Structures are given as C-alpha cells and as structure tokens.
Amino acid sequence: MSTSHWVFPQFDPIALQVGPLAIHWYGLMYLLGFLFAWWLGNRRASQPGSEWTKEQVSDLLFYGFLGVILGGRLGYVFFYQLDTFLADPLYLFKIWTGGMSFHGGLLGVITAMLLFARKVGKRFFAVSDFIAPLIPFGLGAGRLGNFINGELWGRVTDVPWAIIFPAAGALPRHPSQLYQFALEGVLLLLILNLAWRVRPPRGTISGLFLFGYGLFRFLVEFVREPDAQLGLYLNMFSMGQLLSMPMMLAGFIMIWGAYHKPRWFGNGEKTA
C-alpha cells in the first residue's frame, strides 16, 4: 500500500475563543447551517405570492432547531449506543461526550414540523416542502465539521486521494466526510432548489429530500468505516444503511404519490 498519502493534520477543535467562550468547529457549522436556512427562508417568504411570513420562518426554524438537537441526541443513543444507555441511562444526558444522529434529527424535525403546522394552520407537506431545500447546506457544513475534527472517517483504501487519519491508525482511508459533503450538501442542495424553481406538485420536494439523502448516505456507507460497537449487519449493511432504506422507500412513494395521488398532499396544490 502506498506511503505517499496525505497525513491529516491535528486541527484545534476550537474555531473561535473570546475569553471563556469557546466555539468548536462542529458548533460553528451548525450555526452556519441555521443562518443559511434563515437567510434563504426569509428570501423565499419575501417573494410575491408566498404563503409565508418572516415571523413564521423564524418560528419554524426554532422548532426545527429543537427537533434537530433533541431528535439527534435521542437517535444517536438509541440507534448507536443502546447498550451504553441500558447500562447507564444517564448517558442520554451526557451531551458533552458527543454523539448526534442524522436519522434521529430527521425524526425530531418531522415531529417539530407536525407541531408547527398544527399551530399555524398549514398543511404538513406545505411546511416540509418549504423547509427541505433549506437543510442540505447545514448537512454539508456538518460534514466539513466532521472532516476538520478528523472523525467519522472512511474505510481503508489505496485510492490516490486517500488520507491517513492518525486517530484511526497509520493506513490511508477514504475521506468519506468529503464524499458526504459533496453529495448530501452540494448536490442535494442543487437538486432541491432547482426543483423548487419549477414548482412541482406538493409533496415532491419532500420526497426528493428523503430519497436523495437516503440514496447518497446508503452509497457512501459502503466506504465509510462502520461504527465499531455495531459493525455490519449480515456482513454487508451498516446501521446508517438500514436507517436509509426506509427513507428511500418513503421518498419514492411520496414522489410517485405527488403526481398520481395528489389528494394525499392537499389536492395537488403547487409548492409555494
């Protein structure tokens, strides 16, 4: 195996520090993701014919923030650290040890959207179609945070662009964080926002988000190092892939239903 691969440097996990206040890279990426969502959401709310106000956008993002944090932590503990939780239930609250799950965060955001839609009297899919294009930027920023932290690396490989992550050993690995940045962040952002421009039937954009993220995550997991405490199921699939399979199925059904069963989503109303 080649020894010419780039060795990942040890970055300071703290991006900014002002006195006692320390902002870590991953936290900064979360902040950038929410700022982008706030900016794009307000821009869309200001467009002629929009059914949204800037106040509603701010409220929706606050609900979404709570859903991401609470759902992400609960999902990580129950999907990836169940044995640890059963041995020490207080582990759920030890957030300083790290650990967030996208799929748990997604369930948290769906719950938050249901509550928000009920509060403001909007259809659920009107809310989900609005927020879906705002999310990929934050996902991509989060993967950059993973890369800077030198965590969630890929499997051992000898491809020319492989990187040696010292925390993972001396062998070169796939920079799977960057693959996810490119697919979940950049490409999914482009797909959803191009779809937004053509105003597809309601439910389409939500379905595209579920199917697109699920597909991209499923593919990258083949070169991402599986969680050590879980390994691979059937010597083939990671937990991330198992959780992505129902996402892809749900997304496909929603896209099909948006065009063939429009009453499921509100009488075929267009995205607004």
N, C-alpha and C positions, 0 to 999 in steps of 0.2 A: 504494500500500500504506500502511496506517495507520501513524502515528508515535506512537500512544498506548500502545503495548505496554510492558509492564514490562521494565526492563533488569535482567538478572540481576546481583546484586552479587558482588564477588570475596570469597568466604569464605576464611578462613585454612585451609589444608588440614590443619593440626594441630588436633585436637579438644582434646587434653589434653597437658600437658607438666609433668613432675615432674623437675626437674634435667635431666640429659642424656636422660631417657626421654621420647620424643615418640610419642604415639599419634595416627595420622592418622584422619580420618573414616571412610575405607573400611575400615581395620583395625578400628575400633570397631564398625562394622556387622557385620563377620564375627564379632566376639566376641559381640555381642548375639544373632546368629543361632544360634551354638553354645550359648549359655546358655539360650535358649528351648528348643532341641531337648533339652538335658539335663534341663530342668525338666519338660517335657511327657512325655518318655520315661520318666523316673522316676515320674511320676504314673501313667502307664499301667501301668508294671511293678508298682505297688503295688496295683492293683485286684484284687479277688477273681477267681480263675480265670486270672490272667495266666500265661503261659508264660515270662515274662522276669524276671530279677533286676536289681537296680540295678547290680551289677557288670557284667553283660552289656551293659547300656545304656551304661555308661561306656566299655567296650571297643569297642562298636560305633561310638560317636561318635569315638573316637580313630582307628579305621580309616577312618571317613568323612572326618575332618579331613585325613588324609594323602591320601586319594583326591581330595578337592577341590583341595588345593594342587598336588599333582603332576600330576593329570589336567588341571586348569585351565590350568596353565602350558604343558604339552605341547600341549594342544589349541589354545591361542592361537597358539603358534609355528607349528604345522604346518597349522592351518586358515587363519590370517590373516596370517602373516608368513613363509611358506615361502621366498620369495626372499631375505629378510633372513637367514634361517637358513643357506641354502645358500651365501650369500656370507660369512657369519661364523657357523660352528657354535657358537662360544662365546656367541652371543646367547641361546641357550637358558637359560644360567645367569645372565644379566643381569637378575635379577628386580627390581632397583631401578628399571629403566626402565618397569616396569608391564606389564600385559597378562595377563588371565585370560579363559578361555573357559568359558561355562556348559556347552556340549556336551562339551568336554574334561573338565570337572569331573564331569559325569554319568558318562562312561565310567570315570573314575577311581573314583567311588563304587561303580559296579556291580562293578568289579574288587575293591574292598575288601569289598563285601558277599559276594561269592563266597568270598573267603578267610576271612572271619569265619564264614560259615555252615558252611564245612567244618571250621573249628576247633572250634566249639561243638556241631556235630552237628544243626543246624537246617536245614530246607528253605530254599532260596534265597528263594522267594516269601513265606515266613513272615517273613524278615528284611526284604525290600523293602516288604511291606505295612506293617510296623511303622514303618519309617523314613520312608516317603513323606510322611505327614501332618506330620512334624516339619520338613520342608525349606522350605515356602513362606515362612514368617516370615523366614528368613535371606535368601531371594531378594528379598523386598520390602525388607528392610533394606539389602541391597546396592544396589538401585536408588535408594534415598534417598541412599546414599553417592555414587553417580554424579551425582545431581542437585546435591548440595551441592558436589561437586568441579567442577560445570559442564562435564561431559564426556558423551559418547555422546548428544548432543542429536538432535532430530528434524530433519525437512526444513523448508524454508522454507514458510511459510503465512501467511495473514492472518486466521485464526480469532481471535475475541476474547480467548481465553486464551493466545495465543501469547506467547512470551518471547524477548527478544533476549539471546542468549548472546554477550558481547563476544569470546570466544575464537573464535567461529565467524563473526564478521562483524557487520555492522550490521542485518541483516534478521531479522525475527521468525521463530521456529521452533516446531514442536510440542515441548512438554515431554514427549518420549517416555519419559523416565525415570519420570515420574509415571504415565503410562499403564501401564507395566510393573509399577510398584509396586502399582497398583490391581488389575491382572489376575493377575500371577504371584505377588504377595504376598498381598493381601487375599482376592480371590475364590477363588483356588486353595486357600488355607488353609481357607476355609469349606467348599468342596466336599469336600475330602478328609476333613476332620474330621467333617462330617455323615455322610459315607459310612462312616466308622469306627464311628459310633454304631449303625448298622443291621446291622453285622457281615455284609457281603456275602461271597460265595464268595471263597476265597483267589485272589489274582491281580487282583481287581477294582480295588483301591485303587492298586496299582502301575500298572495300565493307565490308570486315570483320571489319574494324575500325568503319565504320558508324553503322553497325548492332550491333556490340558488345557494343560500347559505348551507343547507343540508348537503347538497352535492359537493360544494367546494370543500367543506370540512371533511366529508367522507373520503374524498380523494387524497387530501393532504395527510390524513391519518395513516395512510399506508407508508409514509416516510417519516412520520413523527414518532418519537420514542413513546411507547405506551407507558401508562402510569405503573410504576414499579410494584405498588401494592395490589394492582389488579391484573396486570399482564394482558394477554389476548384471550378472548373467548373463542372456543373451537380452534385455537391456534391460528386465528385469522383476523378477527374483528376486535377493535378496541372499544372501550366504553363510549368514546366520542362518536364512533361509527354507529353503534347501537342506538344512541340517542338521536343521531342524524337521520336514520332510516325513516322513522315516523314523520319527521319534518318534511322529507322529500315527498312522501306519500300524501301528506296533508296538503302540501303546496300544489302538487299535481292535480289533486281533486278540486282544489279551490280555483285554479286557473281554468280547468275544464268547466266547472260549475258556473263561473262568471260569464261564460259565453253560451252555455247550454241550459243552465238553470238560474237565470238572473234573479228570480224571486228569492233565492237563498240570501241574496246580498242587498235586498232593498229595491226590488222591481227594476233592476237593470240600470240604476242611476249611475251616471258617469262620475269618475273621480273628480273632486272639487277641492 
